[in-house]
Amino acid sequence: MAEEAKIIQFLTFKLDDEVFAIHIEKIREVLEFTTVTRMPRTPEFMRGVINLRGSVVPVIDMKQKFGMSYTEKAVDTCVIILEVVMESDKVILGAMVDSVNEVMELEKSAIEPPPKIGTQLSNEFIEGIGKQDEQFIIILDIDKIFSADELAMVIDMKDGRMSLEVEEEMAVLHY
């Protein structure tokens, strides 16, 4: 009896001309880009926070996180709401991307290990490389992209440890 091929679903998105993918089970939803409230004393890749149905959700500029250019707001710019695991906690955050492409399926056997050289990203972030038609897709391990310190900062932002000025601005956005 032949073993069934394991099919994995991914959400694909673009940063500049590169196509990336994240496991679909890490995705909560995809939003159109909206106003982000900048937080003081945070790294450049932390664009700020958004109000998502009454919850404060930190938004990360994925291009800046990966050492690429600053993401400019455009018609296709999206925020992918992700569930990231930090130790045993689940952290909800938004990943700002140039555009979302599609949900795609790949057989596990079609995913190659990450290359040892030749990528802008640290290999620890890359789970593997998939191929669809003639295009390579960089499959990210979203749980390894952020350090414990970065996720602690995200939790602080989410838990409301922010200035009164930002809290007031967030309240206005949620009227």
LUMZA-832883 format. One record per atom (N, C-alpha, C, O): residue number from 1; residue in three letters; atom name; x, y, z. Coordinates in steps of 0.02 Angstrom, whole numbers, plus 32768, in hexadecimal, padded with zeros to 4 digits. Layout:
! residues N
nr|rest|atom|east|north|up
NUM|ALA|CA|X|Y|Z
...
This chain:
! residues 175
nr|rest|atom|east|north|up
1|MET|N|802B|7FC5|8000
1|MET|CA|8000|8000|8000
1|MET|C|802D|803E|8000
1|MET|O|8057|8046|802C
2|ALA|N|8023|8069|7FD0
2|ALA|CA|804D|80A5|7FCA
2|ALA|C|8039|80D8|8000
2|ALA|O|7FFF|80E1|8010
3|GLU|N|806D|80F8|801C
3|GLU|CA|8062|812C|804E
3|GLU|C|8048|816B|802C
3|GLU|O|8063|8180|7FF9
4|GLU|N|8014|8189|804A
4|GLU|CA|7FF9|81C7|802D
4|GLU|C|802B|8200|8035
4|GLU|O|804C|8206|8068
5|ALA|N|802F|8229|8001
5|ALA|CA|805B|8263|8004
5|ALA|C|803C|8296|8034
5|ALA|O|8000|82A3|8031
6|LYS|N|8065|82B2|8060
6|LYS|CA|804C|82E4|808F
6|LYS|C|8049|8328|806C
6|LYS|O|807B|8341|8052
7|ILE|N|800C|8344|806B
7|ILE|CA|8000|8385|804C
7|ILE|C|7FFF|83BA|8082
7|ILE|O|7FDD|83B1|80B5
8|ILE|N|8022|83F0|8079
8|ILE|CA|8025|8427|80A9
8|ILE|C|800B|8466|8086
8|ILE|O|801D|8474|804D
9|GLN|N|7FE1|848C|80AA
9|GLN|CA|7FC6|84CA|808E
9|GLN|C|7FED|8505|80AA
9|GLN|O|7FFF|8508|80E5
10|PHE|N|7FF9|8536|807E
10|PHE|CA|801E|8572|808F
10|PHE|C|7FF8|85AF|8074
10|PHE|O|7FD5|85AB|8041
11|LEU|N|8000|85E7|8096
11|LEU|CA|7FEB|8628|807A
11|LEU|C|802A|8647|805C
11|LEU|O|805C|864D|807F
12|THR|N|8026|865B|801D
12|THR|CA|8060|867A|7FFD
12|THR|C|8056|86C5|7FF9
12|THR|O|801E|86DE|7FF2
13|PHE|N|808E|86E9|7FFE
13|PHE|CA|808C|8732|7FFC
13|PHE|C|80CE|874B|7FDF
13|PHE|O|80FF|8726|7FDB
14|LYS|N|80CD|878B|7FCA
14|LYS|CA|8109|87A9|7FAB
14|LYS|C|8127|87DE|7FD8
14|LYS|O|8104|8804|7FF9
15|LEU|N|8169|87DF|7FD7
15|LEU|CA|8192|8815|7FF2
15|LEU|C|81C1|8827|7FBA
15|LEU|O|81EB|87FF|7FA7
16|ASP|N|81BB|8864|7F9F
16|ASP|CA|81DE|8877|7F61
16|ASP|C|81CD|8843|7F2C
16|ASP|O|8192|8837|7F1F
17|ASP|N|81FF|8824|7F0D
17|ASP|CA|81F1|87F4|7ED7
17|ASP|C|81F4|87AB|7EEF
17|ASP|O|81ED|877D|7EC7
18|GLU|N|81FF|87A1|7F30
18|GLU|CA|8206|875E|7F4B
18|GLU|C|81C2|8744|7F64
18|GLU|O|819A|876A|7F7F
19|VAL|N|81B6|8703|7F5B
19|VAL|CA|8179|86E4|7F73
19|VAL|C|818B|86BB|7FB1
19|VAL|O|81B9|8693|7FB1
20|PHE|N|8163|86C6|7FE6
20|PHE|CA|816D|86A3|8026
20|PHE|C|812D|867D|8036
20|PHE|O|80F8|868B|801A
21|ALA|N|8133|864E|8065
21|ALA|CA|80F8|8628|807A
21|ALA|C|80FC|861B|80C5
21|ALA|O|8132|8614|80E2
22|ILE|N|80C1|8617|80E3
22|ILE|CA|80BA|8606|812A
22|ILE|C|8084|85D0|812E
22|ILE|O|8053|85D2|810A
23|HIS|N|808F|859F|815B
23|HIS|CA|805E|856B|8165
23|HIS|C|801A|858A|8174
23|HIS|O|8014|85B8|819C
24|ILE|N|7FE7|8571|8153
24|ILE|CA|7FA4|858D|8158
24|ILE|C|7F88|858B|81A0
24|ILE|O|7F61|85B6|81B4
25|GLU|N|7F9D|8559|81C7
25|GLU|CA|7F82|8554|820B
25|GLU|C|7F9D|858B|8239
25|GLU|O|7F83|8594|8270
26|LYS|N|7FCF|85B1|8223
26|LYS|CA|7FE9|85EA|824A
26|LYS|C|7FC3|862A|823B
26|LYS|O|7FCC|865C|825E
27|ILE|N|7F99|8629|8207
27|ILE|CA|7F76|8665|81F0
27|ILE|C|7F31|8669|8211
27|ILE|O|7F0A|8639|820F
28|ARG|N|7F22|86A2|822E
28|ARG|CA|7EDF|86AE|8249
28|ARG|C|7EB3|86CF|8215
28|ARG|O|7E7A|86BA|820A
29|GLU|N|7ECE|8703|81F3
29|GLU|CA|7EA8|8726|81BF
29|GLU|C|7ED7|8755|819A
29|GLU|O|7F10|8760|81AE
30|VAL|N|7EBE|876F|8163
30|VAL|CA|7EE3|87A0|813B
30|VAL|C|7EB9|87DF|8137
30|VAL|O|7E7D|87DD|8127
31|LEU|N|7ED9|8818|8147
31|LEU|CA|7EB6|8858|8147
31|LEU|C|7ED4|8887|8113
31|LEU|O|7F0F|8883|8103
32|GLU|N|7EAB|88B4|80FA
32|GLU|CA|7EC6|88EB|80D2
32|GLU|C|7EEF|8915|8101
32|GLU|O|7EE0|891A|813D
33|PHE|N|7F23|8935|80E6
33|PHE|CA|7F4C|8960|8110
33|PHE|C|7F23|899C|8127
33|PHE|O|7EFE|89BA|8100
34|THR|N|7F29|89AD|8166
34|THR|CA|7F04|89E4|8183
34|THR|C|7F35|8A10|81AA
34|THR|O|7F71|8A05|81A7
35|THR|N|7F1B|8A41|81CC
35|THR|CA|7F45|8A6D|81F4
35|THR|C|7F66|8A46|822D
35|THR|O|7F45|8A20|8250
36|VAL|N|7FA7|8A50|8234
36|VAL|CA|7FCD|8A31|826A
36|VAL|C|7FE4|8A68|8299
36|VAL|O|7FFF|8A9B|8282
37|THR|N|7FDA|8A5F|82D9
37|THR|CA|7FF0|8A8F|830B
37|THR|C|8037|8A7E|831F
37|THR|O|8044|8A49|833B
38|ARG|N|8065|8AAB|8311
38|ARG|CA|80AC|8AA0|831F
38|ARG|C|80B7|8AA0|836A
38|ARG|O|809A|8AC8|838F
39|MET|N|80E1|8A72|8382
39|MET|CA|80F2|8A6E|83C8
39|MET|C|8138|8A8A|83D3
39|MET|O|8165|8A7D|83AC
40|PRO|N|8141|8AB1|8409
40|PRO|CA|8183|8ACD|8417
40|PRO|C|81B4|8A97|842D
40|PRO|O|81A0|8A64|8449
41|ARG|N|81F3|8AA3|8420
41|ARG|CA|822B|8A78|8436
41|ARG|C|8223|8A30|8421
41|ARG|O|822E|8A02|844A
42|THR|N|8210|8A24|83E3
42|THR|CA|820D|89E1|83C8
42|THR|C|823A|89DD|838B
42|THR|O|8246|8A11|836B
43|PRO|N|8252|89A2|8379
43|PRO|CA|827B|899C|833D
43|PRO|C|8255|89B2|82FF
43|PRO|O|8218|89B1|82FE
44|GLU|N|827A|89C7|82CB
44|GLU|CA|825B|89DF|828D
44|GLU|C|822B|89AD|826E
44|GLU|O|81F8|89C0|8252
45|PHE|N|823B|896C|8274
45|PHE|CA|820F|893A|8254
45|PHE|C|81CC|8934|8278
45|PHE|O|819D|8917|825D
46|MET|N|81C6|894E|82B5
46|MET|CA|8186|894E|82D8
46|MET|C|8161|898D|82C4
46|MET|O|816E|89C3|82DD
47|ARG|N|8132|8985|8295
47|ARG|CA|810F|89BF|8279
47|ARG|C|80E0|89DF|82AB
47|ARG|O|80D1|8A1A|82A5
48|GLY|N|80C8|89BA|82DC
48|GLY|CA|809A|89D5|830E
48|GLY|C|8064|89A2|831E
48|GLY|O|8070|8966|831B
49|VAL|N|8029|89BC|8330
49|VAL|CA|7FF1|8990|8343
49|VAL|C|7FB2|89A3|831D
49|VAL|O|7FAA|89DC|8307
50|ILE|N|7F87|8972|8315
50|ILE|CA|7F45|897E|82F9
50|ILE|C|7F11|8966|832B
50|ILE|O|7F1F|893F|8358
51|ASN|N|7ED5|897F|8322
51|ASN|CA|7E9C|896A|834B
51|ASN|C|7E76|8936|8322
51|ASN|O|7E58|8946|82EF
52|LEU|N|7E77|88F8|833B
52|LEU|CA|7E54|88C2|8318
52|LEU|C|7E1A|88AB|8345
52|LEU|O|7E24|8883|8373
53|ARG|N|7DDF|88C4|8336
53|ARG|CA|7DA3|88B3|835C
53|ARG|C|7DAE|88BB|83A7
53|ARG|O|7D9B|8890|83CF
54|GLY|N|7DCC|88F3|83BA
54|GLY|CA|7DD7|8903|8401
54|GLY|C|7E18|88E9|841E
54|GLY|O|7E27|88F8|8458
55|SER|N|7E3E|88C2|83F9
55|SER|CA|7E7E|88A9|8411
55|SER|C|7EB7|88D0|83F1
55|SER|O|7EB3|88E3|83B6
56|VAL|N|7EEA|88DD|8418
56|VAL|CA|7F26|88FE|83FE
56|VAL|C|7F53|88C9|83DE
56|VAL|O|7F67|8899|83FF
57|VAL|N|7F62|88D1|839E
57|VAL|CA|7F8B|88A0|837A
57|VAL|C|7FC8|88C4|835D
57|VAL|O|7FC1|88F1|8334
58|PRO|N|8005|88B1|8373
58|PRO|CA|8042|88CE|8357
58|PRO|C|804A|88BB|830E
58|PRO|O|8038|8883|82FA
59|VAL|N|8065|88E9|82E6
59|VAL|CA|8070|88DD|829E
59|VAL|C|80BB|88E3|828F
59|VAL|O|80DB|8914|82A0
60|ILE|N|80D5|88AF|826F
60|ILE|CA|811C|88AA|825D
60|ILE|C|8122|88B4|8212
60|ILE|O|80FE|8895|81EB
61|ASP|N|8151|88DF|81FD
61|ASP|CA|8161|88E8|81B6
61|ASP|C|8191|88AF|81A4
61|ASP|O|81CC|88B2|81B5
62|MET|N|8179|887D|8181
62|MET|CA|81A1|8842|8172
62|MET|C|81DE|8853|8147
62|MET|O|8213|8834|814F
63|LYS|N|81D7|8882|8119
63|LYS|CA|8210|8895|80EF
63|LYS|C|8248|88B2|811B
63|LYS|O|8282|88A0|8113
64|GLN|N|8236|88DD|8149
64|GLN|CA|826A|88FA|8174
64|GLN|C|8287|88C5|81A3
64|GLN|O|82C2|88C6|81B1
65|LYS|N|825D|8898|81BC
65|LYS|CA|8275|8863|81E8
65|LYS|C|82AA|883A|81C4
65|LYS|O|82DA|8822|81E4
66|PHE|N|82A2|8831|8183
66|PHE|CA|82D1|880A|815C
66|PHE|C|8309|8833|813D
66|PHE|O|832F|881A|8113
67|GLY|N|830F|8873|8151
67|GLY|CA|8346|889C|8138
67|GLY|C|833A|88B6|80F2
67|GLY|O|8369|88C8|80CF
68|MET|N|82FC|88B7|80DC
68|MET|CA|82EB|88D0|809A
68|MET|C|82D5|8919|80A2
68|MET|O|82E4|8938|80D6
69|SER|N|82B3|8934|8071
69|SER|CA|829E|897A|8073
69|SER|C|8260|8983|80A0
69|SER|O|8242|8952|80B6
70|TYR|N|824E|89C1|80AD
70|TYR|CA|8213|89D3|80D3
70|TYR|C|81D6|89C5|80A8
70|TYR|O|81D5|89D7|806D
71|THR|N|81A2|89A5|80C3
71|THR|CA|8166|8996|809D
71|THR|C|813D|89D6|8095
71|THR|O|8127|89F4|80C6
72|GLU|N|8133|89E9|8057
72|GLU|CA|8109|8A23|8047
72|GLU|C|80C1|8A0B|803F
72|GLU|O|80B4|89D6|8022
73|LYS|N|8092|8A32|8059
73|LYS|CA|804C|8A20|8052
73|LYS|C|8038|8A25|8008
73|LYS|O|8044|8A58|7FE7
74|ALA|N|801A|89F0|7FEF
74|ALA|CA|8003|89ED|7FAA
74|ALA|C|7FBF|89CB|7FAB
74|ALA|O|7FA7|89B5|7FDF
75|VAL|N|7FA0|89C7|7F71
75|VAL|CA|7F5D|89AB|7F6C
75|VAL|C|7F5B|8961|7F83
75|VAL|O|7F28|894B|7F9E
76|ASP|N|7F90|893B|7F79
76|ASP|CA|7F92|88F4|7F8B
76|ASP|C|7FB0|88E6|7FCF
76|ASP|O|7FB1|88AC|7FE5
77|THR|N|7FC9|8919|7FF2
77|THR|CA|7FE9|890E|8033
77|THR|C|7FB7|88F0|8064
77|THR|O|7F7E|8907|806A
78|CYS|N|7FCD|88BB|8086
78|CYS|CA|7FA1|8896|80B5
78|CYS|C|7FC5|888C|80F8
78|CYS|O|8002|8892|80FD
79|VAL|N|7F9C|887C|812A
79|VAL|CA|7FB5|8867|816B
79|VAL|C|7F9A|8820|8176
79|VAL|O|7F5E|8815|8178
80|ILE|N|7FC9|87F1|817E
80|ILE|CA|7FB6|87AC|818C
80|ILE|C|7FB6|87A4|81D8
80|ILE|O|7FEA|87AF|81F8
81|ILE|N|7F7E|8792|81F4
81|ILE|CA|7F7A|8788|823C
81|ILE|C|7F90|8740|824B
81|ILE|O|7F72|8710|8234
82|LEU|N|7FC6|873B|8271
82|LEU|CA|7FE8|86FB|827E
82|LEU|C|7FE3|86E7|82C7
82|LEU|O|7FDA|8711|82F3
83|GLU|N|7FEA|86A6|82D2
83|GLU|CA|7FEF|868B|8316
83|GLU|C|8036|866E|831B
83|GLU|O|8046|863C|82FA
84|VAL|N|8060|868E|8344
84|VAL|CA|80A5|8679|834C
84|VAL|C|80AD|865A|8391
84|VAL|O|8091|8673|83C2
85|VAL|N|80D3|8624|8395
85|VAL|CA|80DE|8602|83D5
85|VAL|C|8120|861B|83F3
85|VAL|O|8154|8618|83D4
86|MET|N|811A|8633|8432
86|MET|CA|8156|8647|8459
86|MET|C|8156|861E|8498
86|MET|O|812A|8625|84C3
87|GLU|N|8187|85F0|849D
87|GLU|CA|8187|85BF|84D2
87|GLU|C|8144|859B|84D0
87|GLU|O|8136|857A|849E
88|SER|N|8119|85A1|8502
88|SER|CA|80D8|857F|84FF
88|SER|C|809F|85B0|84F1
88|SER|O|8065|859C|84EE
89|ASP|N|80B0|85F1|84EA
89|ASP|CA|807C|8623|84DE
89|ASP|C|8071|862F|8494
89|ASP|O|809F|862A|846B
90|LYS|N|8032|863E|8483
90|LYS|CA|8022|8652|843F
90|LYS|C|801C|869D|843D
90|LYS|O|7FF9|86BB|8466
91|VAL|N|803F|86BC|840E
91|VAL|CA|8040|8705|8406
91|VAL|C|801F|8715|83C3
91|VAL|O|8031|86F8|8390
92|ILE|N|7FF0|8744|83C4
92|ILE|CA|7FCF|875A|8386
92|ILE|C|7FF1|8799|836F
92|ILE|O|7FFA|87C9|8395
93|LEU|N|8006|879A|8330
93|LEU|CA|8024|87D6|8313
93|LEU|C|8013|87DC|82CA
93|LEU|O|7FFE|87AB|82AB
94|GLY|N|801C|8818|82AF
94|GLY|CA|800F|8824|8269
94|GLY|C|8050|8829|8243
94|GLY|O|8080|8848|825A
95|ALA|N|8053|880A|8209
95|ALA|CA|808D|880C|81DD
95|ALA|C|807B|8834|819F
95|ALA|O|8051|881F|8178
96|MET|N|809A|886F|8197
96|MET|CA|808C|889A|815E
96|MET|C|80B3|8881|8122
96|MET|O|80F0|8879|8125
97|VAL|N|8090|8875|80EA
97|VAL|CA|80AF|885A|80AD
97|VAL|C|8099|8883|8071
97|VAL|O|8066|88A6|8074
98|ASP|N|80BE|887F|803A
98|ASP|CA|80AD|88A4|7FFE
98|ASP|C|806B|888C|7FE0
98|ASP|O|8042|88B5|7FCB
99|SER|N|8060|884B|7FDE
99|SER|CA|8021|8830|7FC4
99|SER|C|801C|87E7|7FD8
99|SER|O|804E|87C5|7FE4
100|VAL|N|7FDE|87CF|7FDC
100|VAL|CA|7FD0|8788|7FE9
100|VAL|C|7FBE|8769|7FA6
100|VAL|O|7F97|8785|7F81
101|ASN|N|7FDC|872F|7F98
101|ASN|CA|7FD0|870E|7F57
101|ASN|C|7F96|86DD|7F5B
101|ASN|O|7F60|86EA|7F3F
102|GLU|N|7FA1|86A5|7F7D
102|GLU|CA|7F70|866F|7F7C
102|GLU|C|7F7E|863D|7FB3
102|GLU|O|7FB3|863E|7FD3
103|VAL|N|7F4E|8611|7FBE
103|VAL|CA|7F5A|85D5|7FE6
103|VAL|C|7F6F|859F|7FB5
103|VAL|O|7F4C|8592|7F84
104|MET|N|7FA8|8580|7FC3
104|MET|CA|7FC0|854C|7F96
104|MET|C|7FCF|850D|7FBD
104|MET|O|7FD9|850E|7FF9
105|GLU|N|7FD0|84D6|7F99
105|GLU|CA|7FDF|8496|7FB7
105|GLU|C|801F|847B|7F99
105|GLU|O|802B|8481|7F5D
106|LEU|N|8049|845F|7FC4
106|LEU|CA|8087|843E|7FAE
106|LEU|C|808C|83FB|7FD1
106|LEU|O|807A|83F4|800B
107|GLU|N|80A4|83CA|7FAD
107|GLU|CA|80B4|838A|7FCD
107|GLU|C|80F3|8395|7FF6
107|GLU|O|8121|83B8|7FE2
108|LYS|N|80F4|8376|8030
108|LYS|CA|812E|837C|805C
108|LYS|C|816E|8369|8037
108|LYS|O|81A3|8387|8042
109|SER|N|816A|8338|800B
109|SER|CA|81A4|8321|7FE5
109|SER|C|81BD|8355|7FB3
109|SER|O|81F6|8350|7F9B
110|ALA|N|8193|8387|7FA2
110|ALA|CA|81A6|83BC|7F72
110|ALA|C|81C9|83F6|7F93
110|ALA|O|81DB|8427|7F72
111|ILE|N|81D3|83F2|7FD5
111|ILE|CA|81F4|8429|7FFA
111|ILE|C|823D|8415|8007
111|ILE|O|824B|83E3|8028
112|GLU|N|826A|843E|7FEC
112|GLU|CA|82B2|8432|7FF4
112|GLU|C|82CB|8456|8033
112|GLU|O|82AD|8487|8048
113|PRO|N|8301|843D|8050
113|PRO|CA|831E|8462|8089
113|PRO|C|8338|84A6|8073
113|PRO|O|8347|84AF|8038
114|PRO|N|833E|84D5|80A1
114|PRO|CA|8356|8518|808E
114|PRO|C|839E|8515|8074
114|PRO|O|83C6|84EC|808B
115|PRO|N|83AF|8541|8045
115|PRO|CA|83F4|8542|802C
115|PRO|C|8423|855B|8062
115|PRO|O|840F|8581|808F
116|LYS|N|8461|8547|805E
116|LYS|CA|8493|855C|8090
116|LYS|C|84AA|85A4|8084
116|LYS|O|84BF|85C6|80B3
117|ILE|N|84A5|85BB|8045
117|ILE|CA|84BA|85FF|8035
117|ILE|C|8489|861D|8003
117|ILE|O|8461|85F9|7FE5
118|GLY|N|848E|865F|7FF9
118|GLY|CA|846A|867E|7FC2
118|GLY|C|8426|869B|7FD3
118|GLY|O|8402|86AF|7FA6
119|THR|N|8414|869E|8013
119|THR|CA|83D5|86BF|8024
119|THR|C|83E3|86F9|8052
119|THR|O|8414|86F8|8078
120|GLN|N|83B8|872C|804F
120|GLN|CA|83BE|8766|807C
120|GLN|C|83AC|8753|80C3
120|GLN|O|83C2|8774|80F2
121|LEU|N|8385|8720|80CB
121|LEU|CA|836C|870D|810D
121|LEU|C|839B|86DB|812E
121|LEU|O|83BE|86B5|810D
122|SER|N|839A|86DC|8170
122|SER|CA|83BD|86AA|8196
122|SER|C|839B|8667|8189
122|SER|O|835D|8663|8189
123|ASN|N|83C1|8632|8180
123|ASN|CA|83A4|85F0|8172
123|ASN|C|8379|85D6|81AB
123|ASN|O|834E|85AC|81A1
124|GLU|N|8385|85F0|81E8
124|GLU|CA|835D|85D8|8221
124|GLU|C|8313|85EA|8219
124|GLU|O|82E9|85CA|8238
125|PHE|N|8303|861D|81F1
125|PHE|CA|82BE|8632|81E5
125|PHE|C|829D|860A|81AF
125|PHE|O|8260|8609|81A9
126|ILE|N|82C5|85E8|8186
126|ILE|CA|82AC|85C7|814A
126|ILE|C|82A2|857C|8158
126|ILE|O|82D1|8558|8169
127|GLU|N|8264|8566|8150
127|GLU|CA|8256|851F|8158
127|GLU|C|826B|84F8|811A
127|GLU|O|8282|84BF|811F
128|GLY|N|8261|8517|80E1
128|GLY|CA|8273|84F5|80A3
128|GLY|C|8263|8520|8067
128|GLY|O|824B|8558|806D
129|ILE|N|8270|8503|802C
129|ILE|CA|8262|8524|7FED
129|ILE|C|8232|84F8|7FC5
129|ILE|O|8240|84BD|7FB9
130|GLY|N|81F9|8515|7FB2
130|GLY|CA|81CA|84F0|7F89
130|GLY|C|81CE|850A|7F42
130|GLY|O|81EB|853F|7F35
131|LYS|N|81B2|84E5|7F15
131|LYS|CA|81B2|84FA|7ECF
131|LYS|C|816C|84F0|7EB3
131|LYS|O|814E|84BB|7EB8
132|GLN|N|8153|8526|7E94
132|GLN|CA|8112|8522|7E72
132|GLN|C|811E|853C|7E2C
132|GLN|O|8135|8574|7E22
133|ASP|N|810D|8512|7DFB
133|ASP|CA|811E|8521|7DB5
133|ASP|C|8169|852F|7DB2
133|ASP|O|8190|8502|7DC4
134|GLU|N|817D|8569|7D9D
134|GLU|CA|81C6|8578|7D9A
134|GLU|C|81DB|85A8|7DD1
134|GLU|O|8213|85C2|7DCF
135|GLN|N|81AF|85B5|7E01
135|GLN|CA|81BE|85E6|7E35
135|GLN|C|81D1|85C3|7E77
135|GLN|O|81B0|8594|7E8D
136|PHE|N|8207|85DD|7E96
136|PHE|CA|821A|85C4|7ED8
136|PHE|C|81F5|85EC|7F0D
136|PHE|O|81EB|8628|7F07
137|ILE|N|81E1|85C9|7F42
137|ILE|CA|81BC|85E8|7F79
137|ILE|C|81E3|85DA|7FB9
137|ILE|O|81F1|85A0|7FCA
138|ILE|N|81F3|860F|7FDE
138|ILE|CA|8218|8609|801C
138|ILE|C|81E5|85FC|8053
138|ILE|O|81BC|8627|8062
139|ILE|N|81E9|85C1|8072
139|ILE|CA|81BA|85AE|80A6
139|ILE|C|81D9|85C1|80E9
139|ILE|O|820E|85A9|80FD
140|LEU|N|81B6|85EE|810D
140|LEU|CA|81CF|8609|814C
140|LEU|C|81B8|85E0|8187
140|LEU|O|8180|85C6|8188
141|ASP|N|81E3|85DB|81B9
141|ASP|CA|81CF|85BF|81FA
141|ASP|C|81C0|85FB|8226
141|ASP|O|81ED|8616|8246
142|ILE|N|8181|860F|8228
142|ILE|CA|816E|864E|8248
142|ILE|C|817E|864F|8292
142|ILE|O|8189|8684|82AF
143|ASP|N|8180|8615|82B2
143|ASP|CA|8190|8612|82FA
143|ASP|C|81D9|8621|8308
143|ASP|O|81EB|862F|8342
144|LYS|N|8204|8620|82D5
144|LYS|CA|824C|862D|82DF
144|LYS|C|8262|8672|82C7
144|LYS|O|829C|8684|82CF
145|ILE|N|8235|8698|82AA
145|ILE|CA|8248|86D8|828D
145|ILE|C|8255|870C|82C3
145|ILE|O|8280|8738|82BA
146|PHE|N|8231|8708|82FA
146|PHE|CA|8237|873B|832E
146|PHE|C|825B|871F|836B
146|PHE|O|824F|86E7|8380
147|SER|N|8288|8748|8386
147|SER|CA|82AC|8734|83C3
147|SER|C|827D|8739|83FF
147|SER|O|8248|8757|83FA
148|ALA|N|8291|871B|8436
148|ALA|CA|8269|871E|8474
148|ALA|C|8261|8767|848A
148|ALA|O|822B|877A|84A1
149|ASP|N|8295|8790|8483
149|ASP|CA|8291|87D7|8496
149|ASP|C|825F|87FC|846A
149|ASP|O|8238|8824|8483
150|GLU|N|8260|87EE|8428
150|GLU|CA|8232|880F|83FB
150|GLU|C|81EA|87FB|840B
150|GLU|O|81BD|8825|840B
151|LEU|N|81DE|87BB|8419
151|LEU|CA|819B|87A5|8429
151|LEU|C|8185|87C0|846D
151|LEU|O|814A|87CE|8477
152|ALA|N|81B3|87C7|849C
152|ALA|CA|81A2|87E5|84DD
152|ALA|C|818B|882C|84D2
152|ALA|O|815C|8843|84F3
153|MET|N|81AC|8850|84A4
153|MET|CA|8199|8895|8495
153|MET|C|8152|8896|8475
153|MET|O|812A|88C1|8485
154|VAL|N|8145|8866|844A
154|VAL|CA|8103|8860|842B
154|VAL|C|80CE|8853|8461
154|VAL|O|8098|8871|845F
155|ILE|N|80DE|8827|8490
155|ILE|CA|80AE|8818|84C6
155|ILE|C|80A2|8857|84F0
155|ILE|O|8069|8865|8503
156|ASP|N|80D8|887C|84FF
156|ASP|CA|80CF|88BB|8524
156|ASP|C|80A1|88EA|84FF
156|ASP|O|8075|8909|851E
157|MET|N|80AA|88F0|84BD
157|MET|CA|807F|891C|8495
157|MET|C|8037|8904|8498
157|MET|O|8008|892B|84A1
158|LYS|N|802F|88C3|8491
158|LYS|CA|7FEC|88A5|8490
158|LYS|C|7FCA|88AB|84D4
158|LYS|O|7F8E|88B6|84D7
159|ASP|N|7FF0|88A4|8509
159|ASP|CA|7FD3|88A6|854D
159|ASP|C|7FC5|88ED|8565
159|ASP|O|7FB3|88F7|859E
160|GLY|N|7FCF|891D|8539
160|GLY|CA|7FBC|8961|854A
160|GLY|C|7FF0|8988|8570
160|GLY|O|7FE1|89BC|858D
161|ARG|N|802E|8970|8571
161|ARG|CA|8063|8995|8592
161|ARG|C|807D|89C9|8562
161|ARG|O|80B4|89C4|8547
162|MET|N|8053|89FB|8558
162|MET|CA|8064|8A30|8528
162|MET|C|8051|8A73|8548
162|MET|O|8031|8A75|857C
163|SER|N|8064|8AA7|8528
163|SER|CA|8057|8AE9|8544
163|SER|C|800C|8AF9|8541
163|SER|O|7FE8|8ADE|8518
164|LEU|N|7FF7|8B26|856E
164|LEU|CA|7FB1|8B3C|856F
164|LEU|C|7F9D|8B5A|852C
164|LEU|O|7F65|8B51|8515
165|GLU|N|7FCB|8B7F|850D
165|GLU|CA|7FBE|8B9F|84CD
165|GLU|C|7FAB|8B6A|8498
165|GLU|O|7F7B|8B74|8473
166|VAL|N|7FCF|8B32|8496
166|VAL|CA|7FC1|8AFE|8465
166|VAL|C|7F7E|8ADC|8476
166|VAL|O|7F57|8ACC|844A
167|GLU|N|7F71|8AD1|84B7
167|GLU|CA|7F32|8AB3|84CC
167|GLU|C|7EF7|8ADE|84B5
167|GLU|O|7EC5|8AC4|849C
168|GLU|N|7EFD|8B20|84BD
168|GLU|CA|7EC8|8B4D|84A8
168|GLU|C|7EBE|8B49|845C
168|GLU|O|7E85|8B49|8444
169|GLU|N|7EF5|8B47|8437
169|GLU|CA|7EF1|8B43|83EE
169|GLU|C|7ECF|8B02|83D8
169|GLU|O|7EA7|8B01|83AA
170|MET|N|7EE0|8ACB|83FA
170|MET|CA|7EC2|8A8A|83EA
170|MET|C|7E76|8A8C|83F9
170|MET|O|7E4F|8A70|83D3
171|ALA|N|7E62|8AAE|842F
171|ALA|CA|7E1B|8AB4|8441
171|ALA|C|7DF5|8AD9|840B
171|ALA|O|7DBD|8AC6|83FA
172|VAL|N|7E13|8B0D|83EF
172|VAL|CA|7DF3|8B33|83B9
172|VAL|C|7DE9|8B07|837B
172|VAL|O|7DB6|8B0C|8359
173|LEU|N|7E1A|8ADC|836D
173|LEU|CA|7E15|8AB0|8332
173|LEU|C|7DDD|8A7C|833A
173|LEU|O|7DC6|8A60|8308
174|HIS|N|7DC8|8A6F|8378
174|HIS|CA|7D98|8A3A|8384
174|HIS|C|7D52|8A54|8394
174|HIS|O|7D2A|8A2F|83B2
175|TYR|N|7D42|8A90|8383
175|TYR|CA|7D00|8AAB|8395
175|TYR|C|7CC7|8A89|8372
175|TYR|O|7C8D|8A9A|837D
